[in-house]
Amino acid sequence: MVIEVDFDLAVLAYNLLRLLALDLPPGYQSLTARSLYGRLLCNAADIQLTPDQCTVALKRRRALHALLRALQFVGPQRIPWLGNRQLLIQGATRS
């Protein structure tokens, strides 16, 4: 059963990365899931929690602008397991 869950999560992660690539500028669609993860998601960030908001300030990277543009279409999201705080993802003002 544990192997099944791990496999299911890996398939889900792969497909979510492929869907994200479709919203990115040309050139990202042909990257592998591992490359997308490394260029876009494997990044340090500062996280600030307030009573009504969770702000994630991603460190500056070459592909950060493309990621933020793709995420702007998602709109504000509330995270139920985080006290129903609104999630705000942005670029850090410093590197």
NORCORCOR-V34302 format. One line per field, one symbol per residue. ss: DSSP state (H for helix, E for strand, L for the rest). phi: phi as a letter, one per 20 degrees, with the letter a starting at -180 (. if undefined). Layout:
ss->???
phi->???
This chain:
ss->LHHHHHHHHHHHHHHHHHHHHHLLLLLLLLLLHHHHHHHHHLLLEEEEELLLEEEEEELLLLLHHHHHHHHLLLLLEEEHHHLLEEEEEEELLLL
phi->.ffffgfffffffgffffffffeeggoffeffgfffffeddebfbedcddgcbddddfffbgefgfffffffffnfcddgfdmmfeecdbeffce
